[in-house]
Amino acid sequence: MDNEKSTIRMDNPRDRYFHDAEFRMLVDSMLDLVKNCQFTPFELKQALILALTMHEELTLRPLPFKLSPRVDTPWENNEELEREARKRIKQLFE
């Protein structure tokens, strides 16, 4: 992206529409889809969200930190504590 275009990225989408030809073309294409009754605004929103989700899935990156090893719970290796925990959980739903 060149410097001229990077200065056009304004907070106001309408200003960007008037100054950025690619953005205007995108908005006009979407507007045509609505005007021609091909898609509703809600469907366009759904399609955009799906496209962004798919893009995110295609560009997954490794975590920036290392996961710690699994920590055992106190009752996991103790049958008596495990029975007591199960009994208390069962009482909650009775």
Backbone as JSON, one array per atom type, in Angstrom:
{
  "sequence": "MDNEKSTIRMDNPRDRYFHDAEFRMLVDSMLDLVKNCQFTPFELKQALILALTMHEELTLRPLPFKLSPRVDTPWENNEELEREARKRIKQLFE",
  "N": [[0.86, -1.18, 0.0], [0.65, 2.15, -0.9], [1.9, 5.41, 0.22], [0.04, 7.49, -0.24], [-2.44, 6.19, -0.32], [-2.54, 5.12, 2.26], [-2.91, 7.34, 3.82], [-5.48, 7.95, 3.28], [-7.15, 6.29, 4.64], [-9.59, 6.8, 6.53], [-11.51, 7.57, 9.49], [-14.17, 7.99, 8.99], [-16.39, 6.31, 7.02], [-17.8, 7.33, 4.82], [-16.26, 9.49, 3.91], [-14.02, 8.05, 3.16], [-15.15, 6.58, 1.1], [-15.49, 8.53, -0.86], [-12.86, 9.16, -1.45], [-11.29, 6.93, -1.89], [-10.84, 4.78, -4.39], [-10.93, 1.94, -4.64], [-12.28, 1.16, -2.32], [-14.69, 2.48, -2.78], [-15.55, 1.03, -5.02], [-15.98, -1.48, -3.85], [-18.06, -0.87, -2.01], [-20.02, 0.04, -3.81], [-20.47, -2.32, -5.27], [-21.59, -3.96, -3.3], [-23.85, -2.47, -2.72], [-25.2, -2.65, -5.17], [-25.87, -5.37, -5.11], [-27.8, -5.38, -3.12], [-29.69, -3.54, -4.11], [-30.52, -4.82, -6.43], [-31.98, -6.82, -5.41], [-30.74, -9.22, -4.83], [-29.48, -10.02, -2.52], [-30.19, -9.62, 0.95], [-29.52, -6.93, 3.31], [-28.88, -8.17, 5.75], [-28.07, -10.73, 4.91], [-25.78, -10.07, 3.48], [-24.2, -9.16, 5.58], [-23.94, -11.54, 7.03], [-22.51, -13.04, 5.15], [-20.14, -11.59, 4.99], [-19.15, -11.89, 7.6], [-18.78, -14.66, 7.62], [-16.84, -14.91, 5.59], [-14.7, -13.51, 6.78], [-14.28, -15.12, 9.0], [-13.52, -17.52, 7.75], [-11.16, -16.65, 6.55], [-9.64, -16.11, 8.82], [-9.4, -18.72, 9.82], [-7.83, -19.84, 7.85], [-5.47, -18.58, 8.2], [-4.25, -19.27, 10.6], [-2.09, -18.91, 13.35], [0.74, -19.99, 15.3], [0.47, -20.19, 18.9], [1.55, -17.4, 20.9], [2.78, -18.12, 23.21], [3.85, -20.69, 25.5], [1.96, -23.5, 26.38], [1.19, -24.53, 29.65], [1.92, -27.62, 31.39], [-0.61, -30.09, 32.05], [-2.43, -29.81, 35.07], [-2.98, -31.84, 37.82], [-6.05, -32.43, 39.49], [-6.98, -32.26, 42.98], [-8.58, -34.48, 43.69], [-8.22, -36.31, 41.75], [-6.37, -38.48, 41.77], [-7.17, -39.75, 44.01], [-9.26, -41.87, 45.39], [-11.17, -41.68, 47.46], [-11.61, -38.9, 47.8], [-12.56, -38.39, 45.25], [-14.98, -39.87, 45.22], [-16.37, -38.43, 47.19], [-16.55, -35.9, 45.95], [-18.14, -36.54, 43.71], [-20.47, -37.31, 45.04], [-21.27, -34.91, 46.25], [-21.75, -33.33, 44.01], [-23.86, -34.75, 42.88], [-25.81, -34.29, 44.85], [-26.31, -31.62, 44.47], [-27.97, -31.57, 42.25], [-30.26, -32.86, 42.95]],
  "CA": [[0.0, 0.0, 0.0], [1.49, 3.34, -0.97], [1.64, 6.43, 1.25], [-1.18, 8.24, -0.54], [-3.59, 5.39, 0.08], [-2.57, 4.93, 3.71], [-3.42, 8.56, 4.45], [-6.9, 8.05, 2.97], [-7.89, 5.44, 5.58], [-10.19, 7.71, 7.49], [-12.49, 6.96, 10.4], [-15.5, 8.15, 8.41], [-16.47, 5.52, 5.8], [-18.28, 8.12, 3.69], [-15.09, 10.19, 3.39], [-13.19, 7.07, 2.47], [-15.87, 6.25, -0.13], [-15.24, 9.58, -1.85], [-11.44, 9.36, -1.74], [-10.6, 5.66, -2.14], [-11.55, 4.15, -5.52], [-11.17, 0.51, -4.37], [-13.33, 1.1, -1.31], [-15.93, 2.88, -3.45], [-15.96, -0.09, -5.87], [-16.51, -2.5, -2.95], [-19.36, -0.39, -1.51], [-20.96, 0.05, -4.95], [-20.82, -3.72, -5.58], [-22.51, -4.42, -2.27], [-25.1, -1.73, -2.91], [-25.88, -3.25, -6.32], [-26.45, -6.65, -4.69], [-29.02, -5.09, -2.35], [-30.66, -2.88, -4.99], [-31.05, -5.8, -7.39], [-32.71, -7.83, -4.61], [-30.04, -10.5, -4.84], [-29.22, -10.33, -1.12], [-30.63, -8.62, 1.93], [-28.38, -6.44, 4.1], [-28.52, -9.18, 6.74], [-27.32, -11.78, 4.23], [-24.44, -9.53, 3.19], [-23.48, -9.15, 6.85], [-23.6, -12.94, 7.31], [-21.47, -13.45, 4.2], [-18.9, -10.93, 5.39], [-18.67, -12.55, 8.82], [-18.28, -15.98, 7.23], [-15.59, -14.73, 4.85], [-13.65, -13.14, 7.74], [-14.0, -16.31, 9.81], [-12.76, -18.44, 6.91], [-9.82, -16.08, 6.41], [-8.98, -16.34, 10.12], [-9.07, -20.14, 9.91], [-6.76, -20.14, 6.9], [-4.23, -17.89, 8.58], [-3.97, -19.54, 12.01], [-0.69, -18.81, 13.72], [0.98, -20.64, 16.59], [0.3, -19.34, 20.08], [2.78, -16.68, 21.24], [3.26, -18.58, 24.51], [3.83, -22.14, 25.65], [0.96, -23.96, 27.32], [1.76, -25.26, 30.78], [1.42, -28.99, 31.45], [-1.87, -30.28, 32.77], [-2.3, -29.91, 36.52], [-3.95, -32.78, 38.39], [-6.92, -31.92, 40.55], [-6.69, -33.0, 44.2], [-9.33, -35.72, 43.81], [-8.03, -37.16, 40.58], [-5.67, -39.71, 42.1], [-7.6, -40.11, 45.35], [-10.61, -42.41, 45.21], [-12.08, -41.19, 48.5], [-11.98, -37.53, 47.45], [-13.37, -38.45, 44.03], [-16.33, -40.28, 45.62], [-16.99, -37.3, 47.9], [-16.87, -34.87, 44.95], [-19.29, -37.02, 42.94], [-21.63, -37.29, 45.93], [-21.7, -33.5, 46.41], [-22.3, -32.88, 42.72], [-25.17, -35.4, 42.76], [-26.71, -33.61, 45.77], [-26.67, -30.33, 43.88], [-29.0, -31.72, 41.22], [-31.42, -33.6, 43.47]],
  "C": [[0.89, 1.23, 0.0], [1.06, 4.38, 0.06], [0.34, 7.18, 1.02], [-2.42, 7.48, -0.06], [-3.68, 5.24, 1.59], [-3.07, 6.18, 4.42], [-4.93, 8.71, 4.24], [-7.73, 7.24, 3.97], [-8.4, 6.29, 6.74], [-11.18, 6.97, 8.37], [-13.9, 7.0, 9.81], [-15.58, 7.37, 7.09], [-16.95, 6.32, 4.59], [-17.14, 8.93, 3.07], [-14.2, 9.24, 2.61], [-13.83, 6.69, 1.14], [-15.55, 7.26, -1.23], [-13.77, 9.72, -2.25], [-10.68, 8.09, -2.1], [-11.4, 4.88, -3.19], [-11.86, 2.68, -5.25], [-12.3, 0.33, -3.35], [-14.68, 1.45, -1.93], [-16.45, 1.73, -4.31], [-16.57, -1.21, -5.01], [-17.91, -2.11, -2.46], [-20.4, -0.42, -2.63], [-21.39, -1.37, -5.32], [-21.82, -4.26, -4.58], [-23.86, -3.74, -2.4], [-25.89, -2.3, -4.08], [-26.54, -4.58, -5.95], [-27.76, -6.44, -3.93], [-30.08, -4.5, -3.27], [-31.3, -3.85, -5.97], [-31.77, -6.96, -6.7], [-32.06, -9.2, -4.68], [-29.78, -10.98, -3.4], [-29.79, -9.23, -0.24], [-29.4, -8.1, 2.66], [-27.93, -7.46, 5.15], [-27.7, -10.3, 6.12], [-25.91, -11.32, 3.89], [-23.59, -9.52, 4.46], [-23.04, -10.57, 7.21], [-22.45, -13.4, 6.42], [-20.12, -12.84, 4.58], [-18.31, -11.6, 6.63], [-18.1, -13.92, 8.5], [-16.94, -15.86, 6.51], [-14.44, -14.38, 5.8], [-13.29, -14.32, 8.64], [-13.16, -17.31, 9.03], [-11.33, -17.95, 6.72], [-9.01, -16.31, 7.68], [-8.54, -17.8, 10.24], [-7.92, -20.51, 8.99], [-5.42, -19.55, 7.31], [-3.92, -18.08, 10.06], [-2.47, -19.5, 12.24], [-0.48, -19.54, 15.04], [0.81, -19.66, 17.74], [1.61, -18.66, 20.43], [3.35, -17.09, 22.6], [3.14, -20.1, 24.57], [2.78, -22.5, 26.69], [1.64, -24.74, 28.44], [1.21, -26.68, 30.79], [0.16, -29.06, 32.3], [-1.61, -30.45, 34.26], [-3.38, -30.85, 37.03], [-4.77, -32.1, 39.46], [-6.7, -32.77, 41.78], [-7.4, -34.35, 44.28], [-9.02, -36.72, 42.7], [-7.34, -38.49, 40.91], [-6.03, -40.2, 43.51], [-9.06, -40.56, 45.27], [-11.61, -41.87, 46.22], [-12.54, -39.76, 48.18], [-12.86, -37.5, 46.19], [-14.81, -38.85, 44.34], [-17.07, -39.13, 46.31], [-17.4, -36.2, 46.92], [-18.1, -35.28, 44.14], [-20.57, -36.96, 43.77], [-22.17, -35.86, 46.08], [-22.31, -32.96, 45.12], [-23.7, -33.46, 42.53], [-26.21, -34.7, 43.64], [-27.17, -32.26, 45.21], [-27.86, -30.43, 42.93], [-30.21, -32.53, 41.69], [-32.52, -32.66, 43.9]]
}
